[in-house]
Amino acid sequence: MIQTETAAARYANIEDWTSLDLVEGIVEGQFAAISAVHAARVTIAEAIARAAERLSKGGRFVYLGAGTSGRIATQDAAELPPTFNWPYERAISLMAGGDAAFIKAIEGAEDGETEAPRELDNHGIGENDVVIGLAASGRTPFVVSGLKHAREKGALTIGILNSRGGKVGEVSEIEILLETGSELLAGSTRMKAGTAQKAALNCISTGVMIKLGYVYKGLMVEMRPTNEKLRRRAADIVARITGADQVEAQAKLLEADYSIKHACLMIEKSLSRVEAEQALEQAGGNLRKAMEAS
């Protein structure tokens, strides 16, 4: 039995519920989704630690999914470059049915077992890569075949599923089971299951970036200031870290070509841009280590 597709007796008459009751029921499901993620916190923490180890060696985040799960995975992948300056080529999302399936459902695409292995081979998946497969049912052939192939290639495989006993967990090194149960709309996994998947991915990708030194004092020091709003935010970050005023923070950012890390080092340690670049390189890109170096 696939738990996410079962119909709960409680929701048998939801068409008669008031609008307020509908909101209460839907929001209640979101709380249940977060509870399911919390229940899996130990396994998620393991995934963070082991993924960070692989990615520190130059590996890539690779996501596998179909339908709702694939779109949720793609959102996580798409947010890594602007938030953490993570290279686009190191955040890969593979969707059953190809790119067209991101915005339009392609029926039957998830049932194929050759597409994911082929795409993984096209990307040269290897032992430093982290492959995350998501499937609410835990049985999606596209995801199962991809995870199995990636594991054979030596990649770290993480399976995220919402129904106990799914093959996604069996073929993965790390199984993250998020038992969200029946949906308010039976089988509509964009509801509780989708929320739980997104929250779990938030934990994994953000946790990994923190472990890799892409965050300093809770601030996005790797952020790409690509517009005026983000440039103001970057100046605020530099000022907060260094104690500089806005004028100095903005001037150093401009001199550092809007690298927050370099600007902070230039102010805090009175370095030139070249010296700041060298200091950060010696610290492996970790701002905390560079700031604390003698």
N, C-alpha and C positions, 0 to 999 in steps of 0.2 A: 504494500500500500504506500502511495506517495502522499505524505502528510499534507503537503501544500495544496493538493488537489481535492482533498476530502471536503465535504460540505458539512459545516457545523450546524446542529439543530438550532442553536441560538440565533442564527441569521436567516432562518427559513422564511421569516415574514418581514424582512427589512424594507420591502417596498411600502409597508404600512407605517414605518417609523417616521417620526417627525424629523425635520431638518436638524434640530439640535441633537436628537438621539443619534442620527447618522454621524454627526461630527464627533460626539462622545465615543461612539463605537470605533470609528476610524482612528482617532487619537489614542484610544486605549490600545489598539493594535500596534501603534508606533512605540508606546512604552514597552509592550511585550517584545518588540523587535530588539530594543536596546538591552532589555533584560537577557535575551538570548545571547547577545554579543558579550555581555558581562560574564555570563556563565562559561564562555569559551576563552576567557582572558588569559589563562595559563598557556594554552596552545597558541594563541595569538602572540603572546610575548616570545615564545620559542621561535615563531616565524620571523619576528622582527630581528632577533639576535642572529639567527642563521642566515637570513637574507642580507643583513648588513655585512656579514663576513664575506659573502660571495661578491656583493656589489663593490666592496672596497678594493677588489682586485680587477675592477673594470667591467664587471658584468652588467647585464641589462634587466630591467623589469619587463616581462612579457606577459600580457594578459590574454586569456582565452575565454570566450563566452558566446552565447547565442541569445538573440532576442533581448529581453529586459536585462539579463545578467551581462550580456556583452556591452550594452550601452552604459550600464553602471561602471563596468570595468574601463571603458573608453574614457569616461569622465575623469576617473582617477588618473589615468595615464596622461590625459591632456592637461591636467592641473600641475603636474610635476615641473615642467619647464618654466612656466612663468613664476611659480611660487618659490622654487628652489634653484632656478637656473640649471636644472637637470637637463642634460643634452636630449634633444628630441629623438635622436637615434638610439637612445638608451631607455626609451619608454615606448614600447611597441604594443599595440592592441590588435589582436587578430579576432575578427568577427565571422561567425558562420554566415556564409553568403557573400562575404567581401564587403567593401566599403559602402556599397549601396544599401546594405542591411542596417546601417547605423540610423537611418532616418525612415526607412520603409521596410516593413516586415516582408521577409522572403520565405514563404512557406516551404517546409521540408529541408531547409538548408542545414539545420542542426543535426539531421539524421546521418549525414555523410561521415565516413570514418577515414577518408584519405586527404581531405582538404587541410586539416590542421597539421598533420605530420609533414605534408608537402610545404606548407608555409613556414613551418619551423625550420625545415632544411634550407629553404630559401634565405632565411636569416642566419644560418650557420649557428644554431643553438648549441651551446657548450657548457662546460662545467662551472663557469663563473656566472651563468645566467640564473635568474629566478623566474620561474614560470608559474603564474597564478591562474588557476582555472575555476570558473564560477558556474554553478548550475543549481538552481533551487531544488530540482528533483534529484540531483545527484547522479542522473543517468544519461545526460545529453551525450550522444555518441561523438559529436565534434570535440567536446571538452575532454571526455574520457580518452579518446584516441590521442589527442594532443598531449595530455599529461603523461600518458604511458610512453609516448615517443620521446618526450623531453627528458623523462627520467632515464630512459635507456641511453640518451646522449650525455648523461651526467649532470644535467641541470638540477637545481633544487626545485622541487615541485610542491606547490601548496594548493590543496583542493578546498574550496569553500562551497558548502552545500547546506540545504535547509531540511533535508529528509534523511533520517537515519537509514543506514544500509546501502546508500548509493555508491556506485562504482567509482565516482569521482574521489571519494575518500580512500577506497581500496588501492587505487593506482598511484596515489600521492604519497610523498614522504611525510608530509604534514597534513593532517585532516582537520579542518576547522568546521565543526558541525554547529550550525546555528538553528536550533530547533524552534522555529517560529509557529509551527502547527497550521491549523486551518486558517484560510483567509476569509475576510468578511465577504469577498466575492470569490467563491471557490475557484482555485486555480489561477487567480490574478496575482502573480508573484511580484508585480510592481508595488504591492502594498507592504505587508510586514516583511516578507522575505527580502524584497528589494532594499528596504530601509536597513535591515540587518547586514546585508552584503556591503552596502555603502559605508556603514559605520565600521565594519571590520576592515575594509580597505583603507579608510581614513586612519585607523590605528596602525596598520602595517606600513603604509607608505610614509606617513608622518613620523612614526617611530624610527624607521630606518634612516630617514634624513637627519633626524636628531642624532642618532648614533654615529652617522658619518660626518658630523660637524657642520651641517648645513644650516644650523640654527644656533644663535648665540643669545643667552639670557631671554629666551622665549621670543626672540625677534627674527624676522625673515631676512637675514643678512645676505642671502643669495638671490633675493628678489630681483627681477629684471625691471628697472624703472623705465617702461616703454611709453609712458604718457605723462602729462603734467601732474595728474593726481598721484601717480606712483612716484614721480620725482619728489613731490612734497613729502610723501611718506618716507622715502629714502632719507631725505634730509632730517626728518624727525627721528629716524632710527639712529643716524650718525650722531645727532645732538644728544640723544638719550644715552647712548653708550659712552660717549667721550666727555660729555658736559660742555661741549662747544655751543656757541650760539648759532642761530639759523644762518647768519651770514657766512660764518666760517664753514659750517657744515656744507652749505650749498657750494661754496667756492672749492672746497676739497673734493666734493663729489664731481664737479665739473672737471677738475684737474685729473681725477682718477677715472675719467670716462664712465662715471656713474657706477663704479664698483664700490658698494657699501663697505666691504671688508678692507679694501685698499685705503679708502678715505679714513676709516677708523684708525688704521695703523699709522697713517700719515700724521694724523692729529695727536693720537695718544703717545706715539713714540718719536715724534718729530722726524719722520722719515720722508725721503723723496718718494715719488711714485715708483721708481725702479727699485729702491730699497724695500718699499712695502711689498712689491711683487715678490722679491727674493725672500723676504721674511715669511710670507704666506706659503710660498712653495716649500720652504724648509720645514714648515709645520704641517705639510701634507694638506694644505687648504683649510685647516682647522683654525678659525679665528681665535678661539680661546687659547690654544697652544701658542699661537703667534703673539698674542697680547701678553701672555705670561712669560715668554722667553726673555732671558736676560740680554 
